[in-house]
């Protein structure tokens, strides 16, 4: 019949099986890493969205803080004026007290 029969050595077949096994493991490792990176990128996007929301909220809070700060400054001005009036009254009362003490000492 004169056919050529080729026989593949068993060591070569073992090499191919080993290579196929290694290739499968590396592919599964890459898929796991790809999933991790994809999940990380999704979380980064979510964090970026959260930061943008917080920036908007911070801007609103900043406006409220500015308004409250202006109100406090206005109140401080009023309080300072009232404080000055109270100091003037305290000086008058102190003067009257000194005069009353002097009269009491004279009477005694």
MINU-209423 format. One line per 4 residues: number of its first residue (from 1); their letters; for each residue x, y, z of N, C-alpha, C, O, CB. Coordinates in steps of 0.05 Angstrom, whole numbers, plus 5000, padded with zeros to 4 digits. Glycine has a CB too. Layout:
MINU-209423
NUM) A) X,Y,Z,X,Y,Z,X,Y,Z,X,Y,Z,X,Y,Z | ...
//
This chain:
MINU-209423
1) XXXX) 5016,4976,5000,5000,5000,5000,5017,5025,5000,5008,5046,4990,4982,5000,5024 | 5039,5024,5009,5058,5045,5009,5047,5072,5018,5052,5092,5005,5069,5048,4981 | 5033,5072,5039,5024,5097,5051,5044,5106,5071,5058,5090,5085,4996,5093,5065 | 5046,5132,5073,5064,5144,5094,5047,5146,5120,5026,5158,5120,5075,5171,5085
5) XXXX) 5058,5135,5140,5045,5137,5166,5062,5154,5184,5086,5148,5188,5040,5109,5178 | 5050,5175,5193,5065,5193,5211,5056,5188,5240,5032,5187,5245,5061,5223,5203 | 5074,5186,5257,5068,5181,5285,5078,5205,5300,5102,5213,5299,5081,5155,5295 | 5060,5218,5316,5068,5240,5332,5078,5230,5358,5065,5214,5371,5044,5260,5336
9) XXXX) 5102,5239,5366,5113,5229,5391,5095,5237,5415,5083,5258,5415,5142,5239,5395 | 5094,5220,5435,5078,5225,5458,5088,5249,5473,5072,5263,5485,5078,5200,5476 | 5113,5254,5474,5124,5278,5488,5114,5303,5475,5108,5323,5489,5155,5277,5488 | 5111,5303,5448,5101,5327,5435,5071,5331,5442,5062,5353,5446,5104,5325,5404
13) XXXX) 5056,5309,5443,5028,5310,5450,5025,5320,5479,5007,5336,5485,5014,5283,5447 | 5043,5311,5497,5043,5320,5524,5050,5350,5525,5038,5365,5541,5063,5304,5541 | 5068,5359,5509,5076,5387,5507,5051,5404,5498,5046,5425,5510,5099,5391,5488 | 5037,5394,5478,5014,5409,5468,4992,5410,5490,4979,5431,5494,5002,5395,5443
17) XXXX) 4988,5388,5504,4968,5388,5526,4976,5407,5548,4960,5422,5559,4964,5359,5537 | 5002,5407,5554,5012,5425,5575,5009,5454,5566,5001,5471,5582,5042,5419,5581 | 5015,5460,5541,5013,5487,5530,4983,5495,5531,4977,5518,5538,5024,5488,5502 | 4965,5477,5523,4937,5483,5523,4927,5489,5552,4912,5508,5556,4920,5460,5511
21) XXXX) 4937,5474,5571,4929,5478,5599,4940,5505,5609,4925,5520,5622,4941,5456,5617 | 4965,5512,5603,4977,5537,5611,4962,5560,5598,4956,5581,5611,5006,5538,5603 | 4955,5557,5572,4941,5578,5558,4913,5583,5570,4905,5606,5573,4937,5570,5528 | 4900,5562,5578,4873,5564,5591,4876,5579,5618,4859,5596,5624,4860,5537,5595
25) XXXX) 4896,5572,5633,4900,5586,5659,4906,5615,5655,4895,5632,5669,4923,5572,5675 | 4923,5621,5636,4930,5650,5631,4906,5665,5622,4902,5688,5630,4953,5652,5610 | 4890,5653,5605,4865,5667,5595,4847,5672,5619,4836,5694,5621,4851,5650,5574 | 4843,5652,5636,4825,5657,5659,4837,5678,5678,4822,5694,5689,4821,5630,5675
29) XXXX) 4864,5678,5682,4876,5699,5698,4872,5727,5686,4866,5746,5700,4906,5694,5701 | 4874,5728,5660,4870,5754,5646,4841,5763,5649,4835,5787,5652,4878,5752,5617 | 4822,5744,5647,4794,5751,5650,4788,5761,5678,4773,5780,5682,4776,5727,5644 | 4801,5749,5698,4797,5758,5726,4809,5786,5729,4796,5804,5741,4811,5739,5746
33) XXXX) 4833,5791,5718,4845,5818,5719,4828,5838,5704,4824,5861,5713,4873,5818,5708 | 4817,5830,5681,4800,5848,5666,4775,5856,5682,4767,5879,5682,4792,5835,5639 | 4764,5836,5695,4740,5842,5712,4747,5861,5735,4732,5879,5741,4728,5815,5723 | 4770,5856,5747,4779,5874,5769,4783,5902,5759,4774,5921,5772,4805,5863,5782
37) XXXX) 4796,5905,5737,4801,5932,5726,4775,5945,5718,4771,5969,5723,4820,5930,5702 | 4757,5930,5706,4731,5941,5698,4715,5950,5723,4704,5972,5723,4715,5920,5682 | 4715,5933,5744,4701,5941,5768,4714,5966,5781,4700,5983,5790,4702,5918,5789 | 4741,5967,5780,4754,5991,5791,4747,6016,5775,4743,6037,5787,4785,5986,5790
41) XXXX) 4746,6014,5749,4739,6037,5732,4710,6045,5738,4704,6069,5739,4742,6031,5703 | 4693,6026,5741,4665,6033,5748,4663,6047,5774,4649,6067,5777,4647,6007,5748 | 4678,6038,5794,4678,6051,5820,4690,6079,5818,4681,6097,5832,4694,6034,5841 | 4711,6082,5802,4723,6109,5798,4702,6128,5786,4701,6151,5794,4748,6107,5781
45) XXXX) 4687,6118,5766,4667,6135,5754,4645,6142,5775,4637,6165,5776,4653,6120,5730 | 4637,6123,5791,4617,6129,5812,4628,6149,5832,4614,6167,5841,4609,6103,5826 | 4654,6146,5839,4666,6165,5858,4668,6193,5845,4663,6213,5859,4695,6155,5866 | 4674,6194,5819,4674,6220,5806,4647,6233,5806,4645,6257,5810,4684,6216,5777
49) XXXX) 4626,6217,5801,4599,6228,5802,4592,6238,5830,4580,6259,5833,4579,6207,5793 | 4601,6222,5850,4596,6230,5877,4610,6256,5884,4599,6273,5898,4605,6208,5896 | 4635,6259,5874,4650,6284,5879,4636,6307,5866,4634,6329,5878,4679,6281,5868 | 4625,6303,5842,4611,6325,5829,4586,6333,5844,4580,6357,5847,4603,6317,5800
53) XXXX) 4572,6314,5855,4548,6320,5871,4556,6335,5896,4543,6354,5904,4533,6293,5878 | 4578,6326,5908,4587,6339,5933,4597,6367,5927,4593,6385,5944,4610,6323,5946 | 4609,6372,5904,4617,6399,5897,4593,6417,5894,4594,6440,5903,4633,6399,5870 | 4572,6407,5882,4548,6424,5879,4536,6430,5906,4528,6452,5912,4527,6409,5861
57) XXXX) 4535,6409,5923,4525,6413,5950,4542,6432,5966,4532,6449,5981,4523,6386,5965 | 4568,6430,5963,4587,6448,5976,4583,6477,5967,4584,6496,5983,4616,6440,5971 | 4578,6481,5941,4573,6508,5931,4547,6519,5944,4547,6543,5951,4570,6507,5900 | 4527,6503,5946,4502,6512,5959,4507,6519,5989,4498,6540,5998,4480,6491,5957
61) XXXX) 4522,6502,6002,4528,6507,6030,4546,6532,6033,4543,6546,6053,4542,6482,6043 | 4563,6536,6014,4581,6560,6015,4564,6585,6013,4570,6605,6027,4601,6558,5992 | 4544,6585,5995,4526,6608,5993,4511,6613,6019,4509,6636,6029,4506,6604,5970 | 4502,6591,6031,4488,6594,6057,4507,6605,6078,4499,6622,6095,4476,6567,6066
65) XXXX) 4531,6595,6078,4551,6604,6097,4558,6634,6093,4561,6649,6113,4577,6588,6094 | 4559,6643,6068,4565,6671,6063,4542,6689,6074,4546,6709,6086,4568,6676,6033 | 4517,6680,6069,4494,6695,6079,4494,6696,6109,4489,6717,6121,4468,6682,6069 | 4499,6673,6122,4500,6672,6151,4523,6690,6162,4520,6702,6182,4503,6643,6161
69) XXXX) 4545,6690,6148,4568,6706,6156,4561,6736,6154,4569,6751,6172,4592,6700,6138 | 4547,6743,6133,4539,6772,6131,4520,6779,6153,4522,6801,6165,4526,6777,6103 | 4502,6761,6160,4483,6767,6181,4497,6769,6208,4490,6786,6224,4461,6745,6183 | 4517,6752,6212,4532,6753,6237,4548,6779,6239,4549,6791,6260,4551,6729,6239
73) XXXX) 4560,6787,6217,4575,6812,6216,4556,6836,6223,4564,6854,6237,4589,6816,6189 | 4532,6836,6211,4513,6857,6217,4505,6857,6246,4503,6878,6259,4488,6854,6199 | 4501,6833,6257,4494,6830,6285,4517,6840,6303,4512,6852,6324,4487,6802,6292 | 4542,6834,6295,4565,6843,6311,4567,6874,6311,4573,6885,6332,4591,6832,6299
77) XXXX) 4560,6886,6289,4561,6916,6288,4540,6926,6308,4545,6945,6323,4555,6926,6259 | 4516,6915,6307,4495,6924,6326,4504,6918,6354,4500,6936,6372,4468,6909,6319 | 4515,6895,6360,4524,6889,6387,4546,6908,6396,4546,6916,6420,4533,6860,6388 | 4564,6915,6378,4585,6933,6386,4574,6961,6393,4583,6973,6412,4606,6936,6363
81) XXXX) 4554,6970,6378,4541,6996,6384,4527,6994,6412,4530,7012,6428,4521,7003,6362 | 4513,6972,6416,4499,6969,6442,4520,6967,6464,4515,6977,6486,4482,6943,6441 | 4542,6954,6459,4563,6951,6479,4575,6979,6487,4580,6984,6510,4586,6933,6469 | 4579,6996,6466,4589,7023,6472,4569,7038,6489,4577,7053,6507,4594,7038,6445
85) XXXX) 4543,7035,6482,4522,7049,6498,4523,7039,6527,4520,7054,6546,4494,7045,6486 | 4526,7013,6530,4527,7001,6556,4551,7010,6572,4549,7015,6596,4527,6970,6555 | 4574,7013,6559,4598,7024,6572,4594,7052,6581,4602,7060,6604,4622,7022,6553 | 4581,7068,6565,4575,7096,6572,4557,7096,6597,4561,7112,6616,4562,7112,6549
89) XXXX) 4536,7080,6597,4518,7078,6620,4533,7068,6644,4528,7078,6666,4494,7059,6613 | 4551,7049,6640,4567,7038,6663,4584,7060,6675,4587,7062,6699,4584,7015,6654 | 4596,7078,6658,4612,7100,6668,4594,7119,6684,4602,7129,6705,4626,7115,6645 | 4570,7125,6674,4552,7143,6688,4544,7131,6715,4544,7145,6735,4527,7148,6671
93) XXXX) 4538,7105,6715,4530,7092,6740,4553,7091,6759,4549,7095,6783,4520,7063,6734 | 4577,7087,6749,4601,7087,6766,4605,7115,6778,4612,7117,6802,4626,7079,6749 | 4601,7135,6762,4604,7163,6773,4583,7168,6794,4590,7180,6815,4601,7183,6750 | 4558,7160,6789,4537,7164,6809,4544,7148,6834,4539,7157,6857,4510,7155,6798
97) XXXX) 4554,7123,6831,4561,7107,6854,4583,7120,6871,4581,7120,6895,4571,7079,6844 | 4603,7131,6857,4624,7145,6872,4613,7169,6887,4620,7174,6910,4647,7154,6852 | 4595,7184,6874,4582,7207,6887,4566,7198,6911,4566,7210,6932,4565,7223,6867 | 4551,7176,6908,4534,7166,6930,4552,7157,6953,4545,7161,6976,4516,7143,6920
101) XXXX) 4574,7144,6947,4592,7135,6968,4604,7159,6983,4608,7158,7007,4614,7117,6956 | 4610,7179,6968,4621,7203,6980,4601,7216,6999,4607,7224,7021,4630,7224,6959 | 4576,7217,6990,4554,7228,7007,4550,7211,7031,4546,7221,7053,4528,7230,6991 | 4551,7185,7028,4547,7167,7051,4569,7171,7071,4565,7171,7095,4546,7138,7041
105) XXXX) 4594,7174,7062,4616,7179,7079,4613,7205,7094,4620,7207,7118,4642,7178,7064 | 4603,7225,7081,4598,7251,7093,4576,7250,7114,4579,7261,7136,4591,7272,7072 | 4556,7235,7108,4534,7232,7127,4542,7217,7151,4534,7223,7174,4510,7219,7114 | 4558,7197,7148,4567,7181,7170,4586,7198,7188,4596,7188,7208,4582,7155,7161
//
